[in-house]
Amino acid sequence: MASSQNKNKSHVDRAIEYAKKAVADTKGKTTGKWIRLAAKRFLCDLKRAKVKTCHFTFSPEEAEKACEFIELMPHVEGKWDKETIVLHPAQSFFVVQLFGFRNRKTGFRRFTSALYATARKSGKSTLAAAILLYCLCCEDEIGAQVLSAATTYPQASIIWGVAKKMVDKMPELRDAFGLETWAKSISRLEAGSCFKAIHAKASSQDGLNPSHTALDEIHAHKTADLLNVLTSAAGARANPLWLYTTTEGYASPGPWSEIRIFAKKLLEGVFGNDADHFLALFWAVDDEDNEFDEGVWIKANPLIDVNPHLLEAIRKEATEAKHMPSKLTEFRIKRLNRPASVAEGWIDLVKWQACGEGFNLDDLRSVPCYGGLDLASTSDFASFRLVWEIGEKIYTAGWRWCPESAVNYRTERGTVPYQAWVTSGLLKQTEGDIIDYNVIEADILSLMEVFNIRAIGYDRWNATDLVNRLVAGDAPMVEFVQGAKSYHPAMQKLERKYISGQLAHGGDPILNWCASNIVAKRNENLNMSPDKKKSADKIDDMVALLMAVGMTVSPEETEPEYDIFFV
């Protein structure tokens, strides 16, 4: 939505004014670093475009044409003061550049790739849908194939679904451009063009020749496979568009990490004029900003100044994030558009490492304790942990096993110091390519002779034979059912303990490493469990700790599960 003072200005004027204000904000009070750099680039490019030797020019008419088309599109979600879209100056800043700069020789768009990165609820899907509809209807592309692409079909369908609803609500648009809507596509029959959603599993099918592609939430793509397939298929297009829309996410080896680095280097001028094809707008709170300072939130949420509901929602989430580390990372990612390594996925490492108090195991021999056994990987890592609860404080110690082949492999990679852990006695190496369960059995039975172990939680996956042998040796084995119902109380308790300093883990480097890797996922009732798929590396030691803590949870400490109803 635009402010009333901007209503009589052209979209080009609004974009220029937005850029000048961003550049003038030299101290970065309300404008993030990357938008200031993007604004400087825009103003510089306007000057470059006036020079006849420059390979691109700027057409206010083309910029206005695109903006005016978008503002004819209806809102299809939520309640708005006006039935049709009203571009915010930040959105005009993007659209004006995308469609205003033209190749001097061909008249095609200068920008064939564009990144629009903001915090969530900034209208990315609506804007992307309107842009793609404009490309379908108004760009001179015979047989255009417009795609909304994502890792899953539901995600890919978000942008396409918004576009379909727009077309369904506008008979005049359908009549003007000969549009027809179908269950899974929008077609423009006279031009032989279509608009559809596509996901990774379907991307290998024949017939792909994309002209305009929106890759939604590019941060969620774990590999570049989908992008590579689509890029290869679009080789014959003279005027393609690759529109990347995203909010930040966890650090991952996927294409987003490369795109993010490229975009920031581009804005910093590293490439000079060699990347003139790429438009990058990146709204984000700066690294040095206090994330709970309301004044900086507009840096990641450009529409916050016209959306009081958005501001209130962020305030509520900020309050929760202040007191719950499990929600802090999501707040940083989704509301501040800050990237987060999975090391911050669930554990606040500063507070965790503050619990590195040492203790003497001999002093705990007679104290009742509880164990957790994780055998998730026979080819890499297995863990057994004990916890002692004395008063309000929890003490924990661990024993780990790893096959010789994994130690050698990890040592060669040089990423995790398995060999050093073996040498220091923190990790026991067994011969061969898989962990020797006989060694684990013997070690646990020996520990039972030393400590007062009351119960050992275990995941039955891959553990049946070993558990049977341990039970035969009088080990008090208790199945720990995998899932949020079992893990949530344990994760809540462990979270309370380490945040309050009521945990002592002795600074165990393997446990610290696993803690830095763990990511929590939530089910439909918002109950937590470890997410092994999203975790950066091994989390076995933390899983074993959580199962051990779970053995100590009393019914009084377990919160009831409630169904969530929306009214």
N, C-alpha and C positions, 0 to 999 in steps of 0.2 A: 504494500500500500504506500502511496506517495503522500507526502504532507501537502496541506492546502497551498502553501507558498510555491510549490513546484508544479502545480497543475497547469499553469499557463506557460511554462517553459517547455522547449523542445527536449526530447530525450537526449539529444547530443549535448545541449547546454547543461542538463542535469548531470550527465556523465562527467563533463569537464569540471563542473563545480565540485562534484564529489571527489574527483582526483586532486583538484587544487587544495581542498580542505585537508585531504589525507597528507599531501606533501607538506602543508603548513604545520601539521601536528608533529613537529620535529622531536618533541619529547615523548611521543607515543602514548599520550594520555588516553585516547579513545580509538586510535588506529594502530593495528599491529604492523610489525616490521615488513611483512611480506606484501601487505596491501599498499603501504607507502612506496615500496619499490615498484609494485605494479602500476601505481599511479604515476610515478616518475617516468616509467617506460611509456605509458600511454601518451603523456604530454610531449615527451620527446618524439614519439612516433608520429604525432600530428605534425610536428615541425618537419620531420624527415619526409613525410608524404607530400609536402609542398615542393620538394626538390625534384625536378624532372628526371634526374638520373636515378632516383630511388625506384626500386622494382615494384613498389606498391603505392597506391594513392588512398585517399580517404573520401568516401561518398556519404555526406550527411543524408542524402535521399535514401540510400540503401539501408542505412542505420535506422532511420525513422520508419521506413516501410516495415522492417522486421518488428520493431517495438510496437507499432500501431496494430499489426496483426496479432501479436501476443495479447495486447490489451483488449482485443475483441473476444478472446477466449473466456468462457464462463468458469467460475469457481465450481468445483464438483465435490468438494469436501469442506465441512465446517460452515460457520455462519460468518458472513462478511457484510460490511456496510454497502458495498456495491456488488452486483451480480457478476460482473466481469473483473478480470485481473487488472490491477493498477500496479504498475512496476514501481518498486522502491528504487531510489537513486542508485543503490548498490547493484541492483539487478540491471538497471539501465547501463551502468558502467560496464557490465559484462556483455550485454547484448549489442550495445553500440560498437564495441570493439570487434566482436565476433563477425558482425555483418557489415560494418562500416568500412573497414580496411579491405581494399580490393587489389588484386593483381593488376598492374598497370596495362599489361599486354592482353590478358584474357578476360578481365573483368570478373573472374572468379574470386571467391573469398581468399584473402591472404592466409587466414588461419585455417588449417586443416585439422589441427588438434587443439582441444581446449579443456582446461581443468577448472572445475568449479567446486571448491572445497570449503565447506562451512560446517559449523555445528548443526546438530539435528534441529528439525522444525524451522528451517530457514527457507522453505519453499523450493528445495532442489528438484523434487519430483515434478511438481507443477510446472516449474520453469522449463525443465528438460522436455516434458511432454509438449508444451507449447512450441518450443524451438524445433522439435522434430516434426511437428505438424506443419510448421512454416516451411521447413525444408521439403516436406512431401508435396505441399501445395504450390510453393512459390519459387523454388529453385529449378532451373532449367536442366533437369536430369531425366532423360528418357529411361523408363524402366527402373526408376529409383527403387531401391530395396532398403527401407528404413528399419533399423533393428534396435530394440531395447534388449541388452544382453547382460546376463549376470550368472553367478555360479549355480543358482537354482531357478526353476521356472517361476515359483511364487515371487522371488525377488525381481526377476526379469519382467514380470507382469505388472509391477507397480507403476512404472512410467507408462508402459503401453496401456494399462487399465485406465489411468487418468486421461490419456489422450482419447481413448474410446468413449469415455463418458462425455468429454468435451464435444466430440463429433455427434454423439447421440442427442445432446441438448441443443445443437445448432443446426436446424434444417437448412438455414440459409448458407451455412458453410458447406454442407453436403451438396446442395444444388449448385453453388458457385464453382466447385472443383470436382464434381462428380464422385464424391466419396461414398463408399458403402462400408458398413461395419458388419463384421462376422464374429463368430465365436472366438476366433484366435487371430484375427487380422483386421486391418483397415485397408481397403483397396481403393485405388484411383484408376478405374478401368481404362479410360481413354488414353492415359499415359503409360499404362502397363506397370503401374507402381503399386507398392504395398508397404505396410507398416505392421510388424509383428514382433513378438517377444521370442527370445531364443536363449537357451541355457547351455551349460557346458556339455552335457551328454548328447545334446542334439546338434552340436556345432560341427560334427564331422559329416553331416548329411550333404548329399550333392545339391547343387543349385544355389549355393550361397554366393552372392555377389553384392555385398553391402555397399551402399552409397553413403549412408549416414548412420552412425552407430553410437548409441549411448551405452557406456559401460557403467552400470549403476553399482555403487558401493564397491569400488575397485579395491579397497583395502581388504575385502573379504576373499579375494581371489588368491588361493594358496599357490598357484602356479600361473605361468604366463601362457598356458596351452590355449585357452579360449581366445585370448587376444592375438596370439600368433596365427591361429587358424583364420580368424576374421580378417586380419591384416593381409594375409596371403590371398584370400579370396577377393579382396578389394583392389587388387593390383591394377585393374583396367579402368578404374574410376578417375576422371580428370579433376573432380572437385569434391573429394570425400570430406567427411567430418567425423572425427573421433572425439566424442564428448564424454569426459570422465567426470562423474559426479560422485562425491564421497564425503563422509565424515571420517576422521582419523580412526585408527584401530590399533591392535597389538602389533608389535614389531614381528615381521614374518619375512620369509624369503620370497614372497610373491611379487608380482609386478608393481604393487603400490609403493614398496620401498624404493624401487628404482625410479618410478615416476616422481615421487616426492623429492628425492635427491636432485633429479634433473630439473624439476620446476624451480627449486630454490636456487640452484646454481644459475639457471637462466635469469631469474630476477636479480641476482647479485651481479649480473653482467659477465659471468665467466665465459660465455660463448660468444660475446660480442653480438654481431648481427647474424650469426650462423644458425640461429634457431628462430628465425622470423616466422616460421609456420606455426609456432606453439604459443597459445594464449594461456596464461596461468594466473588465476586469482585464488588466493589462499587466505581465508579469514581465520585467524587463530590468535589466542592469547599468547603473549610473548613469554619466553622462558623465565625472565626475571620478574614477571608479574606475580602478585599475590593472588592466588586462584580464588580466594574468597572475597576479593574486593569487587563489589558490584560495578564499579566504574569501568573496569576493564572487560567486562563480559561482552560488551558490544563489539570488541575486536574479533570475536568468534561468531557472534550472533548479530549480523548487520541489520536485521529487521526488528531488533529488540526495542528500538526507539519508537516504533509504531504498534507494538504488540504487547500490551500490559499483561496478557495471559501468559506469554512466554517468559517474561520477567518473573512472574510469581512462581511459575513451575521451576525455574532455575533456582530461585531462592529456597524452595522446599528441598530440592535435591542437594543443595549446598549444605543445608543444615544437617541432613543425614550423612553426607560425605565427611563432615568435620569429625563425626563421632564413630563412624564405621568404616574402617579401612577397606572392607569388602566392597563398599560402594564408592570409594574415592576414585578408583581407576576409571570406572564407568563415567563418573562425573567429569573427570579430566578429558576423557575421549569424546563423549557425546555432547557435553555442554561447553567445553573450552577448546575443543578441536586440537588437543594436545596428543601427540603420540604417546603410547605407553608400552614399554617393554613388558613381556609377560612376567618379568621379575617383580613387577608391581601388581600382578594380576589379583592376588589375594592378600599376600603378606606385606605389611609395612616393614621393610627391611631395617630401617633405623631402629624402630622399637623392638623388632625381633632380635637384632644383634645386641641390643642392650640387655638381653636376658642370657648372656653368655657366662653367667656365674659358674665357677667350678665347684665341685663337691666330691666327696670321697665315697665311692661305691661300697666300701667295707662298712660304712656307717648305716647302710640301708639293707643289710643282709636279712634282718628279721622283720623289716617293715613290709606289710602286704603290698603287692604290686600287681600290675596288669600289663599284658603284652599285646602286641599287634604283629602279625606275620604277613608280609606281602611278597608273593612269588610271581609277580606280573610278568617278568621276563626271565626265561631260563637261559637265554643267550647273552644277557648283559648284567643284570643286577637283581639281587634279592635282599630284603631287609627284615630285621626283627628288632623291635623296640620294646622297652619296658618303661612304665611310668609309675612313679610313687607320688601319692598325694598326702602331704603332711600339713595339716591345718588348711590354709588357703593356697598353699604353694604346691606346684607340680614339678617334680624332677624327672628327667628322662635320659636314658642312655641307649645306645644302639649297637647292633652287630650286623655287618653286611658281608655278602659273598658275591664273587664275580668269577666267571671262567677265564682261564688264561688267555684265550683268543680275544676276548673283549678288552682285557687290559692292554694287550699288544696293539689292537686296533685304535683304541682311544689314545694311547701314547703316540702312535704315528700321526694321528690327526692333530695332536697338540692342543686340543680345546679344553679337555678336562683332565686333571692330574691323577688318573687312576693309579699309575705306577707309584707316585709319591704317597698316595694313600695306602697302597699295599705295603710299602717300605716302612711306613710309620705305624702300621698295625691297625689302621682304621678300617681297612677293607681286606677280607681274606680271599686269596686267590685259590681257585680249584683247577685241577688239570682238565684239559680238553676244551671243547667248543660250547658245552653247556654246563650249567651249575651242577655240581655233584650234591644231590639231595641227601646223600648219606652223611656228608660233612655237616649240613644244616641240622639234620636230626641229632647227630652226636653233640653238637654245640648247644642246642636248645635243652636237651636232656641234662647236660652238664650244668647249665645255668639254673635249672630247676633244683639242683642239689645245693646251689649257693644262695638263691633268693627265694622269698616267700611268694611264689607266683600263684595267684588265685584264679585267673582266667586269661586265655590267649585268643583274641579275635583273629579270624582268618577269612580270606576270600577263597571259596572252594574251587574257583577256576584254577586248574593246573596243580591242585594241591591234594587231591584225594588220597593217593597212595602215601604221601608223606604224613598227612594228617592221621591216617589210620595207624601208621607206625608210631606216631607220637602219642596217640590215644592209648595204644598198647603199652606205652611206657609211662602211663598215668599222667600225661600232660592234659591240663584242663582246657581242651580246645572248644571254642564257641564260634559257630559260623557268624560272620559279620556280613549281613546281606548287603550287597552293593546297591547303592541308590541314595537319593536325597533323604529318605525317611530315616536311614541309619546315620548318614554322615552329617546331616544338618545339626543335630544336637552336639555332636563331637566338635564340629567346626566352630559353633557358637561358643562352646566352653573354652576351646583352645584360644580363640580370638580374645575373649575376655581376659584370660590368664596372661597372655604375652603383652597385651596392651597395658595392663595394670602392673606389669613387672613381676607377676606371680608365677613365672616359668623360669626354670633353670635348665639349660641344655648344654652347659659347659663349653659353648663356642664351637661345637662339633662342625667341622668344615663340610662334611658330606651332607649333614642335615641342613646347614645353611644354604648349600647349593640347591638342594631339592626344594627348600622353602622359596628360593628366588625364582624357581621354575613354575611353581604351582599356580594354576588359574582355577577359579571357581565358576561353576555354571549353576543356574537356577532353573527349577522346574516351574510348572504353571502356578504353583503355590508359593513361589519365590524361595523355596528351600534349597540350600546349597549342597553341592557335592564336588569333588575334584574333577576337573575336566582334563583327562589325559591327552585328548586329541589336540587341545589348544596350548597345553603346557609346552614350554620351549625344549625341555629335555627331561631327564628322569625325575620323577617325583616319588619314587618308591619309599624312600625313608619317611617322607611326610605322610604318605598313605598309611604306613605301618604305625606312625605316631597317632594319627587320627583314629585308627581302629583301637589302639591301646587306650586312648582317651575315651573313646566310645564305651569301653568296658567299665569306665568309672562313672558314667552319667547315670544319675538316679532319676526315677520318674518325675520327681519334683523339678528337676532341671530341664526337662523336655517340654518345649512349648507345643501346644496342640496345633495341628494343621487345620487351617481354615480354607474353605473354598472362596475364591474371589468372584464377587458379583459386581458387574458394572451397571449402574443405574443412571 
